């Protein structure tokens, strides 16, 4: 596979192999050069075994070689050989480890010895052996799978994932400061081994991913997107690890402090009890030493002058002390060490330590404790209270009372008792004896070592040595078994004893290890969840990009097909040579050339009106208008020599292969023909419009003449009728009876109304004929003017007029707006005469692109069923006798509003007034 197509996962394989090999090589170098740090990364850590290091070097080299792009058949065979041999060796070592057999062959001839946390160094951990077996399976499956998918690839991925996860979990334990499997029944893996397995697993996992390219492999996230996702994962992973480490270390600190306090409290308790016990024993002796009666009885018995009754009395006294205070025996000795009286009776075993201390005791007046000792080689262990019996007047010793103590009766059980349930805890008594620390009591994990087991004082890592030195402390150390323990040391005042209260670290910190497991598993789970989430996001983004890519490819294919099938001509011109690089079927069909013929041509071959210079000018003009289309018309020549008109849309387009010119060509022959026909029709239409306009003007002239004639001819008779009727009423009223005078009055009113109707008709016709001059009109000024004209009528009616139109303007004819306002206000005055008082509101508001005026009154109102009727000419809702008028005012309002591109409507209820709305352009 070409390097340009190698997947990015391949880049992980070789570096991970190199890391594994380097870690193994460093461990081997550390063993060979005597630098332990290279094998354990810390004196308290288990070091990497030489056998482990050798296998890691082999596996790392094999993985690094297999991950190269030019890896051949020999490389694959070598990697398989390493996997087979290493897996077999790891299986054998795992079996030997479970059998308890540790072969020195694993040391590779290097001088290795010692233990860490009770585990011998230099031998492969069973966990490590299992890791090598998994790695062998994964490496074999990955190499055999090659670039194909299938079960082998999945097996390799699963095995390597388990190995890398296990190594990572173990490494997290080291990072948290509490390595896993320490203090257990088998050897734990080293920190370097854990890191090497984590790297080895990741490398094999990358190698196991198939190199076959899928559809989704054709897309990649932008560099910024990849960096952002990787940075997100690293930051979240770092946060999880740091939070887990911080939390565990805080738990570790608290738990250790609690464990230290508990061990210290037990040590203090034990030490206090021992001090009290010793004090009580010395108190027993002091009671005898200070008794005058006991002195007299003891003198008689020692000197042999005491009567039998006195001897019996002294014996009873000693027996009472022996039984009451649990002494093994009570014996009275003469100054020469001979026994004068013993309870219980019987011969005592000579004690060299007692005889050595006897002269010293006789010289003092206070009782003293005889420390733990053996009564001869292999004898029983005793201690005692030596009570001197002195004659103070003679200042001489009479004898010594020996209160013999069996430590197995109280002392050793008390020391052995631990106040809390425990499988490893114990209390030790030690004292310094020469260059050693001597254990004084029976030990829990060693039978019969009381006063026998010694530890050199140079072993300061052992708490018993620190106690023998008189050091009081609490901390970690190693006990007489070489096992890590948590111990508190105390000094027993007034004695040579040191006390050690200890418990195995594995038990003391067992709950802490459970918390460590929980922390590590939780951290691993969170890391897995975060990694899965980031991977899912990565795959989702790749899927989105892949879908977008497929959609774009489909769109491009669809567009290419559309372009290919287009009836218009489409050309792509090379910017330098001006030759056609693409032509569609429309160009082939329109020009008559084949596609191959056109691809060798330039625009000069199909557009005869072009010259090289003019073509260059057109192309430069198109290039100068970047992002715009240069449009022009030309004439094209077909293969058969015929010509046709063409409209060209030329544009410079940037592509990943350089800039090209895109030309879209339309055959406009039919359009030109249509344009010619349209021009002819327009000329004919203009002629006919001129003729119709002249005819209309003549008709309007005739209509005006007719209207004037009608007005003159109708008004003259009406005036004559009205005039003669008035003369009759004025000059011949006395000759007329009342009916005659009433009839003449009706004649006059009919003539006058007829005259008003004629005037109204003339006004309506003038509105139809008059020219409209639209302009910006101030509504407030127009309303003020109309109210001025109607001032006398407003005063006569007593109406209240409220106006709120400040700042409103309309696009209207000034006179037309005056007609609208005058008729609406007059209408409101007429129909609100019955109100007390009449009230008229004139208001308005600016809408979006319009101005709406409303004239509201508190008059009689009307039924909305007659809404449309009130705006028709001569339509009235009331008789003339009730409300005067011609019935043409609202028709004038509607006509004037419509001619100004507006509209008018009304809203009302009978008895509740009416509101008229006028909407005009703003």
C-alpha positions in Angstrom: 0.0 0.0 0.0 1.5 3.4 -0.9 2.7 5.6 2.0 0.2 8.3 1.0 -2.6 5.9 1.7 -1.3 4.4 5.0 -3.6 4.7 7.8 -2.6 6.8 10.7 -3.0 3.8 13.1 0.1 2.3 11.4 2.2 5.2 12.9 1.6 3.8 16.4 2.9 0.3 15.8 6.7 0.8 15.6 6.9 3.5 18.3 5.1 1.2 20.8 7.4 -1.7 19.9 10.4 0.6 20.5 9.1 1.7 23.9 8.6 -2.0 25.0 12.1 -2.9 23.7 13.7 0.1 25.4 12.1 -0.6 28.8 13.3 -4.2 28.6 16.7 -3.2 27.5 17.0 -0.7 30.4 16.2 -3.4 32.9 18.8 -5.8 31.4 21.3 -3.0 31.5 20.4 -2.2 35.1 21.0 -5.8 36.2 24.2 -6.0 34.3 25.6 -2.7 35.4 24.4 -2.9 39.0 21.9 0.0 38.6 18.7 -1.4 40.2 16.8 1.8 39.4 16.7 0.9 35.7 14.8 -2.3 36.6 12.4 -1.1 39.3 12.1 2.7 39.0 12.2 2.9 42.8 13.8 0.9 45.6 10.5 -0.1 47.1 9.2 -1.5 43.8 9.6 -5.0 42.6 12.2 -5.0 39.8 11.7 -6.4 36.3 13.0 -10.0 36.0 15.8 -10.5 33.5 13.7 -13.2 31.7 10.8 -10.6 31.4 13.2 -8.0 30.1 14.7 -10.3 27.5 11.2 -11.3 26.2 10.1 -7.6 26.1 13.1 -6.7 24.0 12.3 -9.6 21.6 8.6 -8.7 21.4 9.3 -5.0 21.0 11.8 -5.5 18.1 9.4 -7.9 16.4 6.5 -5.4 16.7 8.6 -2.5 15.5 9.7 -4.5 12.5 6.2 -5.7 11.7 4.8 -2.2 11.8 7.0 -0.9 9.1 5.4 -0.2 5.7 8.0 -2.2 3.8 7.7 -5.3 6.2 8.2 -8.4 4.0 7.7 -12.1 4.4 10.9 -12.6 6.4 9.9 -9.9 8.9 6.5 -11.5 9.4 8.1 -15.0 9.9 10.5 -13.4 12.4 7.6 -11.8 14.3 5.7 -15.1 14.3 8.8 -17.0 15.6 9.2 -14.5 18.5 5.5 -14.9 19.4 5.6 -18.7 19.3 8.9 -19.0 21.3 7.9 -16.3 23.8 4.5 -17.8 24.3 5.9 -21.2 24.9 8.5 -19.8 27.4 5.8 -17.8 29.2 3.5 -20.8 29.4 6.3 -22.9 30.9 7.3 -20.3 33.5 3.6 -19.8 34.4 3.3 -23.6 35.0 6.5 -23.6 37.1 5.3 -20.6 39.1 2.1 -22.3 40.0 4.1 -25.4 41.0 6.2 -23.3 43.3 9.4 -23.9 41.2 11.7 -20.9 40.6 14.5 -21.7 38.2 17.8 -19.7 38.3 17.8 -19.8 34.6 15.5 -16.8 34.7 18.4 -14.8 36.1 20.4 -15.3 32.8 23.6 -15.9 34.8 23.3 -12.6 36.7 23.9 -12.4 40.5 20.4 -11.7 41.8 18.9 -12.1 45.2 16.7 -10.5 47.8 13.0 -9.8 48.4 10.6 -6.9 48.0 7.5 -7.0 50.1 8.0 -10.7 50.7 8.4 -11.6 47.0 11.7 -12.8 45.6 13.2 -10.7 42.9 14.5 -11.9 39.6 11.6 -14.2 38.7 8.7 -13.6 36.3 5.3 -12.8 37.8 2.4 -15.1 36.8 0.6 -12.0 35.7 3.5 -11.1 33.5 3.5 -14.6 32.1 -0.2 -14.4 31.3 0.5 -11.0 29.6 3.1 -12.6 27.4 0.7 -15.4 26.4 -2.0 -12.8 25.5 0.5 -10.8 23.6 1.7 -13.9 21.7 -1.8 -14.7 20.7 -2.5 -11.1 19.6 0.8 -10.8 17.6 0.3 -14.2 15.8 -3.3 -13.3 15.0 -2.4 -9.8 13.8 0.4 -11.0 11.6 -1.6 -13.8 10.1 -4.6 -11.5 9.5 -2.4 -9.2 7.4 -4.5 -6.6 5.7 -7.7 -8.5 5.8 -10.6 -8.4 8.1 -12.1 -11.4 9.9 -11.9 -13.5 13.0 -8.1 -13.3 13.3 -8.1 -9.5 13.3 -10.8 -9.5 15.9 -9.0 -12.0 18.0 -5.8 -10.0 17.8 -7.7 -6.8 18.7 -9.4 -8.5 21.7 -6.2 -10.1 23.1 -4.1 -6.9 22.7 -6.9 -4.8 24.2 -6.9 -7.0 27.3 -3.1 -7.0 27.6 -2.9 -3.2 27.2 -5.8 -2.6 29.6 -4.2 -4.9 32.2 -0.9 -3.1 31.9 -2.5 0.3 32.2 -4.5 -0.7 35.3 -1.3 -2.0 37.0 0.5 1.2 36.0 -2.3 3.3 37.5 -1.7 1.4 40.8 1.9 2.5 40.7 1.0 6.1 39.8 -1.5 6.1 42.7 1.3 5.1 45.1 -0.1 1.7 46.1 1.0 -1.0 43.7 -1.4 -3.9 43.1 -0.7 -7.5 44.1 2.0 -6.4 46.6 2.0 -8.6 49.8 0.0 -11.3 48.0 0.7 -14.9 47.4 2.6 -14.4 44.1 5.1 -12.1 42.6 3.6 -8.8 41.4 4.5 -7.3 38.0 7.1 -4.5 38.0 6.2 -0.9 37.2 8.4 -1.0 34.1 6.7 -4.3 33.0 3.3 -2.8 33.3 4.3 0.2 31.2 5.9 -2.1 28.6 2.7 -4.2 28.3 0.5 -1.1 28.0 2.7 0.0 25.1 3.0 -3.4 23.6 -0.8 -3.9 23.7 -1.5 -0.6 22.0 1.0 -1.4 19.3 -0.4 -4.8 18.5 -3.9 -3.3 18.6 -2.9 -0.8 16.0 -1.2 -3.6 13.9 -4.4 -5.7 14.2 -6.6 -3.0 12.6 -7.1 -4.0 9.0 -5.4 -1.9 6.4 -8.2 -2.4 3.8 -9.6 1.0 3.0 -13.3 1.3 3.6 -15.5 4.0 2.3 -15.2 5.9 5.6 -11.4 5.8 5.2 -11.6 8.2 2.4 -12.4 11.1 4.6 -10.4 12.6 7.4 -11.2 15.1 10.1 -9.7 18.5 9.7 -6.4 18.8 11.5 -8.0 21.2 14.0 -10.8 18.7 14.7 -8.4 15.8 15.3 -6.3 17.9 17.6 -9.3 19.1 19.4 -10.7 15.6 20.0 -7.2 14.3 21.1 -6.7 17.3 23.4 -10.2 16.7 24.8 -9.4 13.1 25.5 -6.0 13.9 27.0 -7.4 16.6 29.2 -10.3 14.4 30.4 -7.9 11.5 31.0 -5.5 13.7 32.8 -8.3 15.0 35.0 -9.6 11.5 35.7 -6.2 10.2 36.6 -5.2 13.2 38.7 -8.6 13.2 40.5 -8.3 9.5 41.2 -4.8 9.7 42.4 -5.6 12.7 44.6 -8.7 11.0 46.0 -6.8 7.8 46.7 -3.9 9.5 48.3 -6.2 11.5 50.5 -7.9 8.2 51.5 -4.5 6.7 51.9 -3.3 9.5 54.2 -6.4 9.3 56.3 -6.5 5.5 56.5 -2.8 5.3 57.3 -3.2 8.0 60.0 -6.1 5.9 61.5 -4.0 2.7 61.3 -1.0 4.5 63.0 -3.3 5.8 65.7 -4.8 2.4 66.4 -1.4 0.6 66.6 -0.1 3.5 68.8 -3.1 3.2 71.1 -2.6 -0.5 71.5 1.1 -0.1 72.2 0.3 2.6 74.8 -2.3 0.3 76.3 0.1 -2.6 76.5 2.9 -0.5 77.9 0.7 1.0 80.5 -0.5 -2.4 81.6 3.0 -3.7 81.8 4.1 -0.7 83.9 1.2 -1.2 86.3 1.9 -5.0 86.5 5.6 -4.4 87.3 4.6 -1.8 89.8 2.2 -4.1 91.5 4.8 -6.8 91.8 7.3 -4.4 93.3 4.6 -3.3 95.6 4.1 -6.9 96.8 7.8 -7.0 97.7 7.8 -3.6 99.4 5.0 -4.7 101.7 7.1 -7.6 102.9 10.3 -5.6 103.1 8.7 -2.9 105.3 7.0 -5.3 107.7 8.7 -5.6 111.2 6.7 -8.7 112.0 7.8 -10.4 108.9 11.4 -9.4 109.6 11.3 -11.0 113.1 9.7 -14.2 111.8 12.2 -14.4 108.9 15.2 -13.8 111.3 14.2 -16.7 113.5 13.7 -19.0 110.6 17.0 -18.0 108.9 19.0 -18.3 112.1 17.1 -21.5 113.1 16.1 -20.1 116.5 12.4 -19.7 115.7 10.0 -22.0 117.4 7.9 -24.3 115.3 4.8 -22.1 115.7 6.7 -19.1 114.2 8.0 -21.1 111.3 4.4 -22.4 110.6 3.1 -18.8 110.9 5.7 -17.6 108.4 4.9 -20.4 106.0 1.2 -19.6 106.1 2.1 -16.0 105.4 4.2 -16.9 102.4 1.5 -19.3 101.2 -1.1 -16.6 101.4 1.1 -14.3 99.3 1.8 -17.0 96.7 -1.8 -17.9 96.2 -3.3 -14.4 96.4 -1.0 -12.9 93.9 -0.5 -15.9 91.6 3.2 -16.4 92.2 4.7 -19.7 91.0 6.6 -20.0 94.3 7.7 -18.0 97.3 11.0 -18.9 98.9 13.1 -17.5 101.9 16.8 -17.6 101.3 19.6 -17.1 103.8 22.4 -14.6 102.9 24.5 -17.6 101.6 21.8 -18.5 99.2 20.6 -21.6 101.0 16.8 -22.1 101.1 15.2 -21.9 104.5 11.5 -22.0 103.6 9.7 -22.6 100.3 6.0 -22.5 99.3 4.9 -24.8 97.9 7.3 -27.2 99.5 9.8 -28.9 97.4 13.3 -28.4 96.2 13.9 -25.5 93.8 16.1 -25.7 90.8 19.3 -23.7 91.4 19.2 -20.4 89.5 22.6 -18.9 88.6 21.1 -15.5 87.9 19.5 -15.4 91.3 22.7 -16.3 93.0 24.6 -13.7 91.0 22.2 -11.0 92.1 21.8 -12.1 95.7 24.7 -10.0 97.2 23.4 -6.9 95.4 19.9 -7.4 96.8 21.2 -7.8 100.4 22.9 -4.4 100.1 19.7 -2.5 99.3 16.5 -2.0 101.1 14.0 -1.9 98.2 12.6 -4.8 96.3 13.7 -5.4 92.7 12.5 -7.4 89.7 14.6 -10.3 88.5 14.3 -10.1 84.7 13.2 -12.9 82.4 15.8 -15.7 82.4 16.2 -19.4 82.1 17.0 -21.7 85.0 19.9 -23.2 83.2 20.2 -24.4 79.6 16.9 -25.6 78.3 15.3 -24.7 81.6 12.0 -23.0 82.1 11.7 -19.2 81.8 11.1 -17.3 85.0 11.3 -13.9 86.5 10.9 -12.9 90.1 10.6 -10.2 92.7 13.6 -10.1 95.1 12.7 -8.7 98.5 15.6 -8.0 100.9 14.9 -8.6 104.6 17.2 -6.3 106.6 17.9 -5.6 110.2 17.8 -1.8 110.1 19.4 -1.4 113.5 22.3 -3.6 112.6 22.2 -2.5 109.0 22.7 -6.0 107.8 20.8 -8.4 105.6 18.9 -11.1 107.2 17.8 -12.9 104.0 16.0 -12.6 100.7 12.4 -13.5 99.8 12.1 -14.6 96.2 8.6 -14.2 94.7 9.0 -16.4 91.6 6.9 -15.5 88.6 5.9 -17.9 85.7 5.6 -15.6 82.7 3.3 -18.1 81.0 0.7 -17.5 83.7 0.0 -13.8 83.1 2.7 -12.0 81.3 2.9 -14.0 78.1 -0.9 -14.3 77.6 -1.2 -10.6 78.2 1.4 -9.8 75.7 0.0 -12.3 73.2 -3.6 -10.8 73.5 -4.5 -8.3 70.8 -7.6 -6.2 71.7 -9.0 -6.4 68.1 -9.6 -9.5 65.9 -6.5 -9.9 63.7 -4.8 -12.8 61.9 -1.3 -11.2 61.9 -1.1 -8.8 64.8 1.1 -9.5 67.9 3.0 -7.7 70.7 6.7 -8.3 71.3 9.0 -7.7 74.3 12.6 -7.1 73.6 15.7 -6.0 75.4 19.2 -5.2 74.3 21.7 -7.9 75.2 25.2 -7.4 73.9 25.1 -6.5 70.2 21.7 -8.1 69.7 18.1 -7.4 70.4 16.7 -10.4 72.3 13.0 -11.4 72.0 11.6 -12.1 75.5 8.2 -13.6 74.8 6.7 -16.4 72.8 6.2 -15.3 69.1 3.0 -15.9 67.1 4.7 -17.1 64.0 7.8 -18.9 65.6 7.4 -21.6 68.3 9.8 -21.7 71.2 12.0 -18.6 70.4 11.4 -16.8 73.8 14.8 -15.7 75.0 16.3 -17.5 72.0 15.7 -15.4 68.9 18.1 -12.6 68.5 18.4 -9.9 65.8 21.6 -7.9 65.3 21.3 -4.3 66.4 22.5 -3.2 63.0 19.1 -4.2 61.5 17.5 -0.8 62.2 14.7 -1.6 59.7 13.3 -4.1 62.3 11.0 -2.4 64.8 12.3 -4.7 67.6 15.8 -3.2 67.2 14.4 0.3 67.5 12.5 -0.7 70.6 15.7 -2.3 72.1 17.5 1.0 71.5 14.8 2.7 73.6 13.1 4.5 70.6 9.5 5.3 70.8 7.9 5.6 67.3 5.3 4.3 64.9 5.9 3.4 61.3 6.7 0.8 58.7 9.4 -1.8 59.1 10.3 -5.5 58.7 9.6 -8.1 61.3 11.6 -11.2 62.3 10.0 -13.0 59.3 11.2 -10.4 56.8 7.6 -9.3 56.1 6.6 -5.6 56.0 4.7 -4.6 59.1 3.2 -1.5 60.7 4.7 -1.2 64.2 4.6 1.0 67.2 7.5 0.8 69.7 7.4 1.9 73.4 9.9 1.8 76.3 8.7 0.3 79.6 9.9 2.7 82.3 12.0 1.2 85.1 13.1 -1.8 83.0 15.3 -2.8 80.1 12.2 -3.8 78.1 11.1 -2.5 74.8 7.6 -3.2 73.5 6.6 -3.6 69.9 3.0 -3.7 68.8 2.9 -4.8 65.2 0.6 -6.0 62.4 1.3 -7.1 58.9 1.0 -4.4 56.3 -1.0 -6.7 54.1 -3.7 -6.9 56.9 -3.4 -3.4 58.2 -3.8 -1.9 54.7 -6.2 -4.5 53.2 -9.2 -2.1 53.2 -6.9 0.4 51.5 -6.0 -2.1 48.8 -9.7 -2.7 48.3 -10.1 1.1 47.8 -7.2 1.0 45.5 -8.8 -1.7 43.4 -12.0 0.3 43.4 -10.2 3.5 42.4 -8.2 1.9 39.7 -11.2 0.1 38.3 -13.2 3.3 38.4 -10.4 5.2 36.8 -10.1 2.6 34.1 -13.9 2.5 33.6 -14.0 6.3 33.3 -11.0 6.3 30.9 -12.7 3.6 28.8 -16.0 5.6 28.8 -14.2 8.8 27.9 -12.2 7.0 25.2 -15.3 5.4 23.9 -17.1 8.7 23.9 -14.3 10.5 22.0 -14.0 7.5 19.6 -17.8 7.6 19.1 -17.6 11.4 18.4 -14.7 10.8 16.1 -16.6 8.1 14.2 -19.7 10.3 14.2 -17.8 13.1 12.6 -16.2 10.8 10.1 -19.6 9.4 9.3 -21.0 12.9 8.9 -18.1 13.8 6.6 -18.4 10.6 4.7 -22.2 11.2 4.2 -21.4 14.7 3.1 -18.7 13.4 0.7 -21.1 10.9 -0.8 -23.8 13.5 -1.1 -21.4 15.8 -2.7 -20.3 13.1 -5.1 -23.9 12.2 -5.9 -24.6 15.9 -6.3 -21.6 16.3 -8.6 -22.7 13.3 -10.6 -26.2 14.6 -10.8 -25.1 18.0 -11.8 -22.7 16.6 -14.4 -25.6 14.6 -15.8 -27.8 17.6 -15.8 -25.1 19.7 -17.5 -24.5 16.9 -20.0 -28.2 16.7 -20.9 -28.8 20.5 -20.9 -30.0 22.0 -24.2 -27.8 25.0 -23.6 -24.2 25.0 -24.5 -21.7 24.6 -21.6 -17.9 25.1 -22.2 -14.9 25.0 -20.0 -11.9 26.9 -21.4 -8.3 26.5 -20.4 -7.1 29.9 -19.1 -3.8 29.7 -21.0 -4.5 28.0 -24.3 -8.2 29.0 -24.5 -8.9 25.5 -25.8 -12.1 23.8 -24.7 -11.5 21.3 -21.9 -15.1 20.3 -21.6 -18.2 20.6 -23.8 -21.7 19.2 -23.1 -24.1 17.5 -25.4 -26.0 20.8 -26.0 -22.9 22.2 -27.6 -22.4 19.1 -29.7 -26.0 19.1 -30.9 -26.2 22.9 -31.5 -22.9 23.2 -33.4 -22.9 19.9 -35.3 -19.4 19.0 -34.3 -18.5 15.9 -32.4 -17.2 16.1 -28.8 -13.7 15.1 -29.9 -13.7 17.8 -32.6 -14.8 20.5 -30.2 -12.2 19.6 -27.5 -9.5 20.6 -30.0 -11.1 24.0 -30.8 -11.1 27.5 -29.3 -13.8 30.2 -29.3 -12.2 31.6 -32.5 -13.3 28.5 -34.4 -17.0 28.9 -33.6 -17.4 32.7 -33.2 -16.2 34.3 -36.5 -16.7 37.8 -35.2 -13.9 37.3 -32.6 -10.3 38.0 -33.3 -7.4 37.0 -31.0 -7.3 40.5 -29.6 -11.0 40.8 -29.0 -11.1 37.4 -27.4 -8.3 38.4 -25.1 -10.2 41.5 -24.2 -13.3 39.6 -23.3 -11.4 37.0 -21.2 -9.5 39.8 -19.4 -12.8 41.5 -18.6 -14.2 38.3 -17.2 -11.0 37.6 -15.1 -11.1 41.2 -13.8 -14.7 40.7 -12.5 -13.8 38.0 -10.0 -16.9 36.3 -8.5 -19.1 37.9 -11.2 -20.5 36.8 -14.5 -19.5 38.7 -17.6 -22.5 38.7 -20.0 -22.4 39.6 -23.7 -23.9 38.5 -27.0 -22.3 37.1 -30.1 -22.9 35.1 -33.3 -21.9 31.4 -33.5 -21.2 29.4 -36.7 -22.3 25.8 -37.0 -20.3 23.1 -38.8 -22.6 23.4 -41.8 -21.8 27.2 -42.0 -25.1 28.5 -40.7 -25.1 31.2 -38.0 -27.2 31.8 -34.9 -27.4 34.4 -32.2 -26.0 33.5 -28.8 -25.9 35.0 -25.3 -22.7 34.1 -23.4 -22.3 34.1 -19.6 -18.6 34.0 -19.0 -17.0 33.5 -15.5 -13.5 32.8 -14.1 -13.7 29.8 -11.8 -11.0 28.6 -9.4 -10.6 24.8 -9.0 -8.0 22.5 -7.3 -6.5 22.0 -10.8 -6.1 25.7 -11.5 -8.4 28.5 -12.8 -10.6 27.9 -15.8 -13.2 29.9 -17.7 -16.8 28.6 -17.6 -19.0 29.7 -20.5 -22.8 29.1 -20.5 -24.2 29.8 -24.0 -27.9 30.3 -24.9 -29.2 30.2 -28.4 -31.3 33.4 -28.6 -32.5 33.1 -32.2 -36.1 32.5 -31.1 -35.8 35.3 -28.5 -34.6 37.7 -31.1 -37.5 36.7 -33.3 -39.8 37.2 -30.4 -38.3 40.5 -29.5 -38.9 41.7 -33.1 -42.5 40.6 -33.0 -42.9 42.3 -29.6 -41.5 45.5 -31.0 -43.9 45.3 -33.9 -46.9 44.6 -31.5 -45.8 47.4 -29.2 -45.7 49.9 -32.1 -49.2 48.8 -33.1 -50.4 49.0 -29.5 -49.0 52.4 -29.1 -50.8 53.5 -32.3 -54.1 52.0 -31.0 -53.6 53.5 -27.6 -53.1 56.9 -29.1 -56.3 56.5 -31.1 -58.2 55.2 -28.1 -56.8 58.1 -26.0 -58.0 60.6 -28.5 -61.5 59.0 -28.7 -61.6 58.9 -24.8 -60.6 62.6 -24.6 -63.4 63.5 -27.1 -65.9 61.4 -25.1 -64.8 63.1 -21.9 -65.2 66.5 -23.6 -68.7 65.5 -24.8 -69.5 64.2 -21.3 -68.4 67.5 -19.7 -70.5 69.4 -22.3 -73.4 67.0 -21.6 -73.1 67.5 -17.8 -72.9 71.3 -18.2 -76.0 71.2 -20.5 -77.9 68.9 -18.1 -77.0 71.1 -15.2 -78.1 74.3 -17.1 -81.2 72.8 -18.7 -82.4 71.1 -15.5 -81.6 73.8 -13.1 -83.3 76.5 -15.2 -86.9 74.9 -15.0 -86.3 74.0 -11.4 -85.4 77.6 -10.6 -88.5 78.8 -12.5 -90.8 76.4 -10.6 -89.3 77.4 -7.3 -89.4 81.1 -8.2 -93.1 81.2 -9.5 -94.2 79.1 -6.5 -92.6 81.7 -4.2 -94.3 84.5 -6.1 -97.7 82.8 -5.7 -97.1 82.4 -2.0 -96.0 86.0 -1.5 -98.4 87.9 -3.8 -101.6 85.7 -3.8 -101.4 84.0 -0.4 -104.7 85.6 0.6 -106.5 84.1 -2.3 -105.2 80.6 -1.6 -106.7 78.4 1.0 -104.4 76.5 3.4 -104.3 73.4 1.2 -103.1 75.5 -1.8 -100.4 77.2 0.3 -99.3 73.7 1.6 -99.2 72.3 -1.9 -97.1 75.2 -3.2 -94.7 74.6 -0.2 -94.3 71.0 -1.3 -93.7 72.1 -4.9 -90.9 74.4 -3.7 -89.3 71.8 -1.5 -89.3 69.2 -4.3 -87.8 71.7 -6.8 -85.1 72.6 -4.2 -84.3 68.9 -3.5 -84.1 68.2 -7.2 -81.6 71.0 -7.5 -79.5 69.5 -4.6 -79.5 66.1 -6.4 -78.4 67.6 -9.6 -75.5 69.4 -7.7 -74.6 66.1 -6.0 -74.5 64.2 -9.3 -72.3 66.9 -10.8 -69.9 66.6 -7.8 -69.8 62.8 -8.1 -69.0 63.1 -11.9 -66.3 65.7 -11.2 -64.6 63.3 -8.8 -64.5 60.7 -11.5 -63.0 63.2 -14.0 -60.8 65.3 -11.9 -57.0 64.6 -12.0 -55.5 63.1 -8.8 -52.2 64.6 -7.6 -50.8 62.3 -4.9 -48.3 63.8 -2.5 -47.4 63.8 1.2 -50.3 65.5 3.2 -50.1 66.4 6.8 -53.3 64.9 8.4 -53.4 67.3 11.2 -53.4 70.3 8.9 -56.1 68.7 6.7 -58.3 68.0 9.8 -57.9 71.5 11.1 -58.9 73.0 7.7 -62.1 70.8 7.5 -63.1 71.7 11.1 -62.7 75.4 10.2 -65.1 75.0 7.3 -67.6 73.3 9.6 -67.1 75.5 12.5 -70.6 77.1 12.5 -72.3 73.7 12.1 -70.3 72.4 15.1 -71.3 75.4 17.2 -74.9 75.1 16.2 -75.0 71.4 17.2 -73.1 71.9 20.4 -70.8 68.9 19.5 -67.5 68.2 21.2 -64.7 67.3 18.8 -61.5 65.5 20.0 -58.5 65.3 17.6 -55.4 63.0 18.0 -53.6 62.9 14.6 -50.3 64.8 15.4 -47.4 63.6 13.4 -49.4 61.5 10.9 -48.9 61.9 7.2 -50.5 60.2 4.2 -49.7 59.9 0.5 -53.0 61.4 -0.9 -54.6 64.1 -3.0 -55.1 67.2 -0.8 -58.6 68.0 -2.2 -59.6 64.3 -2.2 -58.6 63.9 1.5 -60.6 67.1 2.3 -63.7 65.6 0.6 -63.3 62.4 2.6 -62.9 64.3 6.0 -65.6 66.8 5.2 -68.3 64.2 4.4 -67.4 61.9 7.3 -67.3 64.8 9.9 -70.6 66.2 8.4 -72.1 62.7 8.5 -71.1 62.3 12.2 -72.6 65.8 13.1 -75.9 64.9 11.3 -76.5 61.5 12.9 -75.4 62.4 16.5 -77.8 65.3 16.9 -79.9 63.4 19.4 -76.9 62.8 21.7 -76.3 65.0 24.8 -73.9 66.3 24.0 -72.8 65.1 20.6 -69.2 63.9 20.6 -66.9 63.3 17.6 -63.4 61.7 17.9 -60.9 62.0 15.1 -57.8 59.9 15.6 -55.3 57.9 13.7 -52.3 55.5 13.9 -49.4 54.6 11.7 -49.4 51.0 10.5 -46.7 49.2 8.5 -46.7 51.2 5.2 -50.2 52.7 5.8 -51.9 55.4 7.9 -55.3 54.5 9.4 -57.8 57.3 10.4 -61.0 56.8 12.3 -63.9 59.2 12.8 -66.1 58.0 15.7 -69.5 59.5 16.9 -72.0 58.8 19.6 -75.0 59.0 17.4 -77.8 56.6 16.4 -75.5 54.1 14.7 -76.7 51.5 12.2 -77.1 47.7 11.8 -74.0 46.1 10.3 -76.2 44.2 7.9 -76.4 47.4 5.9 -72.7 48.1 6.0 -72.0 47.8 2.3 -75.3 49.6 1.3 -74.4 52.9 3.0 -71.5 53.5 0.6 -73.7 53.1 -2.5 -75.0 56.2 -4.3 -78.5 57.4 -3.4 -78.8 54.7 -0.7 -80.2 55.9 2.6 -81.2 54.1 5.8 -83.5 56.9 7.0 -86.2 59.1 5.4 -85.4 62.6 4.3 -87.9 64.0 6.9 -85.8 62.4 9.7 -82.3 63.3 8.4 -81.7 65.7 5.5 -79.3 64.7 2.7 -78.9 63.5 -0.8 -77.6 60.0 -0.1 -74.4 60.6 -2.1 -71.9 61.8 0.6 -70.6 58.4 1.7 -70.4 57.3 -2.0 -68.2 60.4 -2.6 -66.0 59.3 0.4 -65.6 55.7 -1.0 -64.8 57.0 -4.5 -62.3 59.5 -3.3 -60.5 56.9 -1.1 -60.3 54.4 -3.8 -58.9 56.9 -6.3 -56.1 57.7 -3.7 -55.3 53.9 -3.5 -57.0 53.6 -0.1 -60.1 52.0 1.3 -63.0 52.9 3.7 -65.2 50.9 6.0 -67.4 51.3 9.1 -68.3 49.5 12.3 -71.4 50.3 14.3 -74.2 49.0 16.5 -77.7 50.6 16.6 -77.9 53.2 19.3 -74.1 53.1 20.1 -72.7 55.4 17.5 -70.6 54.6 14.4 -66.9 54.5 13.6 -65.6 55.1 10.1 -62.1 54.0 9.1 -60.1 55.4 6.3 -56.8 53.6 5.3 -54.4 55.4 3.0 -50.8 54.8 2.0 -48.2 56.4 4.3 
